[in-house]
Amino acid sequence: MMNNYSMYMITVILLGVSFKKDKHKTKKALKKAWKAFENILPEFLGVIMLVGILLAILDPKVISNLLGKESG
């Protein structure tokens, strides 16, 4: 948990440094990253929903049998 917070803090600090160094490039990069996120989001949500439905329908024993014992 603390590792996550430290990674977020490092990211915010480095984003601030980038913004201070060149506001235009940083804004452009953030817009480009948001567009990439928007393009990935529908597939990502579809996968999350599919996994959620499968976990609700199938119990862990059935999933384990389907995947096999060697899969972990």
CNS distance restraints for C-alpha pairs under 8 A (distance, minus, plus):
assign (resid   1 and name CA) (resid   5 and name CA) 6.69 0.50 0.50
assign (resid   2 and name CA) (resid   6 and name CA) 6.20 0.50 0.50
assign (resid   3 and name CA) (resid   7 and name CA) 6.19 0.50 0.50
assign (resid   4 and name CA) (resid   8 and name CA) 6.21 0.50 0.50
assign (resid   5 and name CA) (resid   9 and name CA) 6.11 0.50 0.50
assign (resid   6 and name CA) (resid  10 and name CA) 6.15 0.50 0.50
assign (resid   7 and name CA) (resid  11 and name CA) 6.14 0.50 0.50
assign (resid   8 and name CA) (resid  12 and name CA) 6.16 0.50 0.50
assign (resid   9 and name CA) (resid  13 and name CA) 6.09 0.50 0.50
assign (resid  10 and name CA) (resid  14 and name CA) 6.08 0.50 0.50
assign (resid  11 and name CA) (resid  15 and name CA) 6.00 0.50 0.50
assign (resid  12 and name CA) (resid  16 and name CA) 6.11 0.50 0.50
assign (resid  13 and name CA) (resid  17 and name CA) 6.27 0.50 0.50
assign (resid  14 and name CA) (resid  18 and name CA) 6.10 0.50 0.50
assign (resid  15 and name CA) (resid  19 and name CA) 6.02 0.50 0.50
assign (resid  15 and name CA) (resid  26 and name CA) 7.85 0.50 0.50
assign (resid  16 and name CA) (resid  20 and name CA) 6.06 0.50 0.50
assign (resid  17 and name CA) (resid  21 and name CA) 6.12 0.50 0.50
assign (resid  18 and name CA) (resid  22 and name CA) 6.14 0.50 0.50
assign (resid  18 and name CA) (resid  23 and name CA) 7.33 0.50 0.50
assign (resid  18 and name CA) (resid  26 and name CA) 6.27 0.50 0.50
assign (resid  19 and name CA) (resid  23 and name CA) 4.63 0.50 0.50
assign (resid  19 and name CA) (resid  24 and name CA) 7.95 0.50 0.50
assign (resid  19 and name CA) (resid  25 and name CA) 7.95 0.50 0.50
assign (resid  19 and name CA) (resid  26 and name CA) 5.53 0.50 0.50
assign (resid  19 and name CA) (resid  27 and name CA) 7.78 0.50 0.50
assign (resid  22 and name CA) (resid  26 and name CA) 6.31 0.50 0.50
assign (resid  23 and name CA) (resid  27 and name CA) 6.11 0.50 0.50
assign (resid  24 and name CA) (resid  28 and name CA) 6.15 0.50 0.50
assign (resid  25 and name CA) (resid  29 and name CA) 6.05 0.50 0.50
assign (resid  26 and name CA) (resid  30 and name CA) 6.13 0.50 0.50
assign (resid  27 and name CA) (resid  31 and name CA) 6.16 0.50 0.50
assign (resid  28 and name CA) (resid  32 and name CA) 6.19 0.50 0.50
assign (resid  29 and name CA) (resid  33 and name CA) 6.08 0.50 0.50
assign (resid  30 and name CA) (resid  34 and name CA) 6.11 0.50 0.50
assign (resid  31 and name CA) (resid  35 and name CA) 6.27 0.50 0.50
assign (resid  32 and name CA) (resid  36 and name CA) 6.33 0.50 0.50
assign (resid  33 and name CA) (resid  37 and name CA) 6.17 0.50 0.50
assign (resid  34 and name CA) (resid  38 and name CA) 6.12 0.50 0.50
assign (resid  35 and name CA) (resid  39 and name CA) 6.26 0.50 0.50
assign (resid  36 and name CA) (resid  40 and name CA) 6.35 0.50 0.50
assign (resid  37 and name CA) (resid  41 and name CA) 5.92 0.50 0.50
assign (resid  38 and name CA) (resid  42 and name CA) 7.58 0.50 0.50
assign (resid  40 and name CA) (resid  44 and name CA) 6.19 0.50 0.50
assign (resid  41 and name CA) (resid  45 and name CA) 6.00 0.50 0.50
assign (resid  42 and name CA) (resid  46 and name CA) 6.14 0.50 0.50
assign (resid  43 and name CA) (resid  47 and name CA) 6.25 0.50 0.50
assign (resid  44 and name CA) (resid  48 and name CA) 6.25 0.50 0.50
assign (resid  45 and name CA) (resid  49 and name CA) 6.05 0.50 0.50
assign (resid  46 and name CA) (resid  50 and name CA) 6.10 0.50 0.50
assign (resid  47 and name CA) (resid  51 and name CA) 6.12 0.50 0.50
assign (resid  48 and name CA) (resid  52 and name CA) 6.07 0.50 0.50
assign (resid  49 and name CA) (resid  53 and name CA) 6.11 0.50 0.50
assign (resid  50 and name CA) (resid  54 and name CA) 6.14 0.50 0.50
assign (resid  51 and name CA) (resid  55 and name CA) 6.04 0.50 0.50
assign (resid  52 and name CA) (resid  56 and name CA) 6.16 0.50 0.50
assign (resid  53 and name CA) (resid  57 and name CA) 6.16 0.50 0.50
assign (resid  54 and name CA) (resid  58 and name CA) 5.75 0.50 0.50
assign (resid  55 and name CA) (resid  59 and name CA) 6.66 0.50 0.50
assign (resid  55 and name CA) (resid  60 and name CA) 7.76 0.50 0.50
assign (resid  58 and name CA) (resid  62 and name CA) 6.25 0.50 0.50
assign (resid  58 and name CA) (resid  63 and name CA) 6.68 0.50 0.50
assign (resid  59 and name CA) (resid  63 and name CA) 6.56 0.50 0.50
assign (resid  60 and name CA) (resid  64 and name CA) 6.04 0.50 0.50
assign (resid  61 and name CA) (resid  65 and name CA) 6.22 0.50 0.50
assign (resid  62 and name CA) (resid  66 and name CA) 6.18 0.50 0.50
assign (resid  63 and name CA) (resid  67 and name CA) 6.17 0.50 0.50
assign (resid  64 and name CA) (resid  68 and name CA) 5.78 0.50 0.50
assign (resid  64 and name CA) (resid  69 and name CA) 6.69 0.50 0.50
assign (resid  65 and name CA) (resid  69 and name CA) 7.11 0.50 0.50
assign (resid  67 and name CA) (resid  71 and name CA) 6.34 0.50 0.50
